Every structure is written in structure tokens, then in C-alpha cells.
Amino acid sequence: MATTRPRAALRHLDPAGQAFLILRAAFTVAPILFGLDKFANILTDWTVYLAPEIDRLVPGSASTAMAIVGVVEIVAGVVVAVRPRFGGYLVAAWLGGIIVNLLLLGDYFDVALRDFGLLLAALALARLATSRAPATAGAQGR
């Protein structure tokens, strides 16, 4: 009987609450998994997505740059899990950087467009997190 309780509670959440939970889960899990894959290159060779202009800014090889990207993505996913209001904006900013990188490549415009949609979803997460946060004396009236 206790196992059906959380499901029933989720079913009775308002649509905005459900959307918040879906986005929070997605922007926690996806960055962590993609970040881990930057070390394993199972999904793809991530170095092909690195613009030469960006590669020149990062010391070391393109593989080193992608490892740094992986660490940032893992951290972003953890931040979304712990502080979704801030994490949503962090992921949105990170996606903005990815979009600029892809545009500098002059290729992968389809991926840049997809990432723009994800950026908008990350902003929606941050806004929903703001509305889901418990009111505190310092935050009232803001």
C-alpha cells in the first residue's frame, strides 16, 4: 500500500508541479550522463563538436577540453538536483555556450537549434523552481 502513495501524490500534483519534476529529473540526469560520456566517448566522438576557436582557448588537446566540459556538465546536473532554481539558469547558460560553439563550427545547425529548445526548457525549469520554492521572510514581496 505504501508504494502507491507517492504515485497517487504525483498524480494529484498540479500540472506546473508535474512539469517542474519532469524538467528537474531531465536536467539532472541528462547532463550527468552526457558529462560522463565525455570521458568514455560511447555515444560519439565529442571532440568533433569542438570549434577550433574554443579549442585554442583551452590548454591541452581537444580530448582534455572535452574532459573539462564533462566535469562542468556533471556539476551542472548535480546543481540542478540540489538547487534547481540556480541550476536551471546554470544549464541555460551552459547550453548558450554550446550553441555559440556549434555556430562557430559552421555546422551542426540542427543540434544548435535543438540545444536552443533545451535552453528554453532550462529557463522554464528555473522559473518553475522559483514558483515552487517555499516562501521565506526574506523572499516575500520580491
Backbone as JSON, one array per atom type, in Angstrom:
{
  "sequence": "MATTRPRAALRHLDPAGQAFLILRAAFTVAPILFGLDKFANILTDWTVYLAPEIDRLVPGSASTAMAIVGVVEIVAGVVVAVRPRFGGYLVAAWLGGIIVNLLLLGDYFDVALRDFGLLLAALALARLATSRAPATAGAQGR",
  "N": [[0.81, -1.19, 0.0], [1.99, 1.24, 0.73], [3.66, 1.75, -1.4], [2.11, 2.76, -3.46], [1.4, 5.26, -2.7], [3.28, 7.55, -3.21], [2.98, 7.69, -5.99], [0.26, 8.29, -6.26], [0.26, 10.76, -5.01], [1.82, 12.22, -6.8], [0.18, 12.15, -9.02], [-1.85, 13.81, -8.23], [-0.66, 16.24, -8.12], [-0.43, 19.61, -9.23], [-0.45, 20.63, -12.72], [1.78, 22.33, -13.25], [3.49, 21.64, -11.17], [4.01, 18.98, -11.82], [5.28, 19.39, -14.29], [7.55, 20.75, -13.4], [8.84, 18.7, -11.9], [9.37, 16.83, -13.94], [11.09, 18.31, -15.65], [13.16, 18.89, -13.84], [14.13, 16.31, -13.24], [14.99, 15.53, -15.81], [16.96, 17.49, -16.42], [18.75, 16.93, -14.47], [19.6, 14.26, -14.81], [20.33, 14.02, -17.61], [22.55, 15.94, -18.12], [24.48, 14.82, -16.39], [24.82, 12.2, -17.4], [25.64, 12.77, -20.07], [27.92, 14.22, -19.44], [29.52, 12.26, -18.18], [29.89, 10.64, -20.4], [31.64, 12.13, -21.88], [34.09, 11.32, -21.08], [34.16, 8.66, -21.81], [33.33, 8.44, -24.46], [31.29, 6.92, -25.7], [28.78, 7.42, -26.88], [29.42, 9.17, -28.96], [32.19, 10.66, -30.78], [33.18, 13.19, -29.08], [34.95, 15.26, -29.55], [34.72, 16.19, -32.14], [32.76, 18.05, -32.09], [33.82, 20.34, -31.11], [34.65, 23.62, -31.56], [37.39, 25.05, -33.38], [38.21, 27.6, -32.52], [37.4, 27.65, -29.86], [38.78, 25.46, -28.9], [41.39, 26.39, -29.03], [41.41, 28.14, -26.9], [41.46, 26.58, -24.64], [43.8, 24.98, -22.64], [45.91, 22.28, -23.7], [44.8, 19.24, -25.32], [42.01, 18.58, -27.59], [40.62, 16.49, -26.48], [41.22, 16.83, -23.78], [39.9, 19.26, -23.37], [37.27, 18.38, -23.75], [37.03, 16.69, -21.58], [37.08, 18.55, -19.51], [34.71, 19.87, -20.14], [32.99, 17.74, -19.63], [33.22, 17.48, -16.83], [32.13, 19.95, -16.03], [29.52, 19.61, -16.96], [28.62, 17.45, -15.41], [28.73, 18.6, -12.86], [26.84, 20.64, -13.26], [24.48, 19.11, -13.57], [24.27, 17.99, -11.0], [23.95, 20.33, -9.5], [21.44, 21.17, -10.47], [19.87, 19.13, -9.38], [20.12, 19.67, -6.65], [19.76, 22.47, -6.23], [17.53, 23.62, -8.0], [16.52, 26.09, -8.92], [18.73, 27.85, -9.26], [20.29, 26.06, -10.71], [18.86, 25.64, -13.1], [19.24, 28.06, -14.47], [22.01, 27.95, -14.68], [22.39, 25.69, -16.35], [21.05, 26.65, -18.61], [22.73, 28.79, -19.34], [25.06, 27.35, -19.9], [24.18, 25.79, -22.06], [23.79, 27.89, -23.83], [26.45, 28.58, -24.31], [27.28, 26.23, -25.58], [25.74, 26.39, -27.9], [26.83, 28.7, -29.12], [29.41, 27.7, -29.59], [28.77, 25.64, -31.46], [27.75, 27.18, -33.56], [30.03, 28.6, -34.25], [31.47, 26.56, -35.35], [30.21, 26.33, -37.76], [28.62, 24.36, -38.62], [26.41, 21.63, -37.84], [23.94, 22.86, -37.31], [21.41, 21.93, -36.82], [21.69, 20.64, -34.38], [22.36, 22.81, -32.81], [19.95, 24.22, -32.91], [18.26, 22.39, -31.61], [19.49, 22.45, -29.1], [18.9, 25.07, -28.43], [16.17, 24.86, -27.95], [16.33, 23.22, -25.69], [17.64, 25.01, -24.0], [15.61, 26.9, -23.59], [13.82, 25.26, -22.22], [15.33, 24.78, -19.91], [15.37, 27.34, -18.82], [12.64, 27.54, -18.28], [12.48, 25.59, -16.29], [13.98, 26.86, -14.25], [12.33, 29.07, -13.73], [9.96, 27.75, -12.93], [10.97, 26.52, -10.66], [11.35, 28.7, -9.04], [8.72, 29.43, -8.5], [7.93, 27.19, -7.12], [9.33, 27.18, -4.81], [9.47, 27.33, -1.24], [7.96, 29.99, 0.53], [9.86, 32.48, 2.1], [10.7, 34.72, 4.76], [12.56, 36.64, 3.87], [12.29, 36.46, 1.12], [9.76, 37.22, 0.44], [7.56, 39.33, -1.31], [9.26, 39.94, -3.38]],
  "CA": [[0.0, 0.0, 0.0], [2.85, 2.42, 0.81], [4.32, 2.02, -2.68], [1.21, 3.51, -4.36], [1.22, 6.61, -2.17], [3.97, 8.6, -3.97], [2.38, 7.78, -7.32], [-1.0, 9.0, -6.1], [0.59, 12.15, -4.71], [2.28, 12.83, -8.05], [-0.98, 12.27, -9.9], [-2.67, 14.93, -7.77], [0.09, 17.5, -8.24], [-0.89, 20.47, -10.32], [0.37, 20.45, -13.93], [3.07, 23.03, -13.12], [4.31, 20.82, -10.29], [4.46, 17.83, -12.6], [6.27, 19.88, -15.27], [8.77, 21.02, -12.65], [9.51, 17.43, -11.58], [9.87, 16.25, -15.19], [12.27, 19.08, -16.09], [14.23, 18.71, -12.86], [14.72, 14.99, -13.46], [15.68, 15.53, -17.1], [18.17, 18.32, -16.38], [19.7, 16.32, -13.55], [20.12, 13.01, -15.38], [20.98, 14.19, -18.93], [23.92, 16.49, -18.06], [25.39, 13.88, -15.73], [25.14, 11.12, -18.34], [26.45, 13.32, -21.17], [29.22, 14.56, -18.86], [30.28, 11.02, -18.03], [30.25, 10.13, -21.72], [32.79, 12.9, -22.4], [35.28, 10.54, -20.73], [34.08, 7.34, -22.41], [33.06, 8.56, -25.9], [30.45, 5.8, -26.16], [27.73, 7.94, -27.75], [30.04, 9.81, -30.13], [33.49, 11.3, -30.56], [32.76, 14.54, -28.72], [35.91, 16.27, -29.99], [34.32, 16.76, -33.44], [31.83, 19.14, -31.82], [34.55, 21.45, -30.51], [35.12, 24.6, -32.54], [38.82, 25.34, -33.22], [38.39, 28.83, -31.72], [37.25, 27.28, -28.45], [39.88, 24.53, -28.59], [42.6, 27.19, -28.81], [41.32, 28.81, -25.6], [41.64, 25.6, -23.57], [45.11, 24.34, -22.73], [45.9, 20.84, -23.95], [44.16, 18.71, -26.52], [40.55, 18.62, -27.65], [40.15, 15.49, -25.51], [41.3, 17.49, -22.47], [38.81, 20.23, -23.34], [36.01, 17.66, -23.57], [37.01, 16.22, -20.2], [36.67, 19.71, -18.71], [33.29, 20.02, -20.43], [32.31, 16.67, -18.91], [33.16, 17.82, -15.41], [31.17, 21.04, -15.89], [28.17, 19.06, -17.16], [28.28, 16.66, -14.22], [28.46, 19.56, -11.79], [25.56, 21.3, -13.57], [23.41, 18.17, -13.25], [24.16, 17.9, -9.53], [23.38, 21.6, -9.03], [20.01, 21.13, -10.76], [19.26, 18.24, -8.4], [20.15, 20.25, -5.3], [19.22, 23.84, -6.27], [17.02, 23.75, -9.37], [16.32, 27.48, -9.32], [20.02, 28.29, -9.77], [20.76, 25.08, -11.69], [18.2, 25.88, -14.38], [19.95, 29.16, -15.13], [23.35, 27.46, -15.0], [22.29, 24.83, -17.53], [20.7, 27.51, -19.73], [23.95, 29.5, -19.74], [25.95, 26.35, -20.49], [23.63, 25.5, -23.38], [24.11, 29.05, -24.66], [27.85, 28.41, -24.73], [27.33, 25.13, -26.56], [25.17, 26.91, -29.14], [27.85, 29.56, -29.73], [30.45, 26.8, -30.1], [28.28, 24.98, -32.66], [27.66, 28.19, -34.62], [31.41, 28.87, -34.67], [31.87, 25.44, -36.22], [29.59, 26.5, -39.07], [27.99, 23.08, -38.93], [25.56, 21.14, -36.75], [22.91, 23.85, -37.01], [20.27, 21.2, -36.27], [21.99, 20.4, -32.97], [22.27, 24.12, -32.17], [18.53, 24.51, -32.76], [17.78, 21.52, -30.54], [20.01, 22.96, -27.84], [18.16, 26.28, -28.11], [14.95, 24.38, -27.31], [16.7, 22.78, -24.34], [17.92, 26.23, -23.24], [14.31, 27.44, -23.19], [13.29, 24.36, -21.2], [16.1, 25.01, -18.68], [14.84, 28.59, -18.27], [11.34, 27.21, -17.72], [12.76, 24.91, -15.03], [14.38, 27.86, -13.26], [11.13, 29.85, -13.38], [9.08, 26.87, -12.14], [11.61, 26.32, -9.35], [11.08, 29.91, -8.27], [7.34, 29.38, -8.03], [7.75, 26.02, -6.26], [10.12, 27.36, -3.59], [8.67, 27.79, -0.09], [8.13, 31.42, 0.81], [10.6, 32.82, 3.3], [10.52, 36.13, 5.11], [13.41, 37.47, 3.03], [11.93, 36.36, -0.28], [8.41, 37.71, 0.21], [7.48, 40.66, -1.9], [10.24, 40.12, -4.46]],
  "C": [[0.87, 1.26, 0.0], [3.51, 2.76, -0.52], [3.43, 2.8, -3.63], [1.05, 4.95, -3.92], [1.96, 7.69, -2.96], [3.38, 8.77, -5.37], [1.07, 8.56, -7.26], [-0.76, 10.47, -5.81], [1.05, 12.88, -5.96], [1.11, 13.08, -8.99], [-1.83, 13.48, -9.51], [-1.92, 16.25, -7.76], [-0.49, 18.32, -9.38], [0.02, 20.29, -11.53], [1.73, 21.16, -13.85], [4.02, 22.26, -12.21], [4.85, 19.6, -11.0], [5.51, 18.24, -13.62], [7.6, 20.16, -14.59], [9.54, 19.74, -12.37], [10.09, 16.77, -12.82], [11.14, 16.97, -15.63], [13.44, 18.92, -15.13], [14.92, 17.37, -13.04], [15.54, 14.97, -14.75], [16.99, 16.31, -17.04], [19.11, 17.94, -15.25], [20.38, 15.15, -14.24], [20.9, 13.26, -16.68], [22.38, 14.81, -18.83], [24.92, 15.54, -17.4], [25.79, 12.77, -16.69], [26.0, 11.61, -19.5], [27.84, 13.71, -20.66], [30.1, 13.34, -18.68], [30.74, 10.49, -19.38], [31.4, 10.93, -22.34], [34.1, 12.17, -22.09], [35.32, 9.2, -21.47], [33.91, 7.37, -23.93], [32.28, 7.36, -26.44], [29.41, 6.29, -27.16], [28.29, 8.51, -29.05], [31.46, 10.23, -29.78], [33.2, 12.77, -30.34], [33.7, 15.61, -29.25], [35.52, 16.89, -31.33], [33.36, 17.93, -33.27], [32.51, 20.37, -31.21], [35.1, 22.37, -31.59], [36.6, 24.89, -32.31], [39.08, 26.59, -32.38], [38.29, 28.55, -30.23], [38.4, 26.38, -28.03], [41.17, 25.3, -28.31], [42.6, 27.9, -27.46], [41.65, 27.89, -24.43], [43.02, 24.97, -23.72], [44.99, 22.84, -22.93], [45.14, 20.49, -25.21], [42.65, 18.91, -26.48], [39.96, 17.62, -26.67], [40.18, 16.06, -24.09], [40.16, 18.49, -22.32], [37.48, 19.52, -23.09], [35.91, 17.06, -22.17], [36.59, 17.34, -19.25], [35.17, 19.96, -18.9], [32.49, 18.97, -19.66], [32.16, 16.97, -17.43], [32.13, 18.93, -15.17], [29.74, 20.51, -16.02], [27.73, 18.23, -15.96], [27.93, 17.58, -13.06], [27.11, 20.25, -12.03], [24.39, 20.38, -13.24], [23.19, 18.04, -11.75], [23.55, 19.18, -8.97], [21.88, 21.65, -9.31], [19.28, 20.25, -9.74], [19.1, 18.91, -7.04], [19.48, 21.63, -5.25], [18.7, 24.15, -7.66], [16.81, 25.19, -9.82], [17.61, 28.04, -9.91], [20.49, 27.36, -10.9], [20.12, 25.26, -13.06], [18.88, 26.99, -15.16], [21.36, 28.75, -15.52], [23.33, 26.6, -16.26], [21.93, 25.66, -18.77], [21.92, 28.26, -20.25], [24.92, 28.55, -20.43], [25.49, 25.99, -21.89], [23.86, 26.66, -24.34], [25.53, 28.98, -25.18], [28.01, 27.31, -25.76], [26.81, 25.61, -27.91], [26.18, 27.81, -29.85], [28.96, 28.71, -30.33], [30.01, 26.15, -31.41], [28.16, 25.96, -33.83], [29.04, 28.56, -35.14], [31.93, 27.77, -35.59], [31.33, 25.62, -37.63], [28.92, 25.23, -39.54], [27.11, 22.71, -37.74], [24.5, 22.16, -36.34], [21.66, 23.18, -36.42], [20.47, 20.94, -34.78], [21.89, 21.71, -32.2], [20.81, 24.5, -31.94], [17.91, 23.66, -31.66], [18.23, 22.04, -29.18], [19.34, 24.28, -27.44], [16.83, 25.91, -27.45], [15.21, 23.91, -25.89], [17.01, 23.97, -23.44], [16.61, 26.84, -22.74], [13.68, 26.57, -22.1], [14.02, 24.54, -19.87], [15.66, 26.32, -18.02], [13.46, 28.37, -17.64], [11.5, 26.49, -16.38], [13.1, 25.92, -13.94], [13.18, 28.68, -12.79], [10.17, 29.01, -12.54], [9.66, 26.64, -10.75], [11.37, 27.52, -8.46], [9.67, 29.87, -7.7], [7.09, 28.22, -7.08], [8.45, 26.2, -4.91], [9.21, 27.82, -2.45], [8.97, 29.26, 0.17], [8.89, 31.59, 2.12], [10.43, 34.31, 3.56], [11.32, 37.04, 4.21], [13.0, 37.5, 1.57], [10.54, 36.92, -0.59], [8.45, 39.1, -0.38], [8.48, 40.92, -3.02], [9.72, 39.61, -5.75]]
}
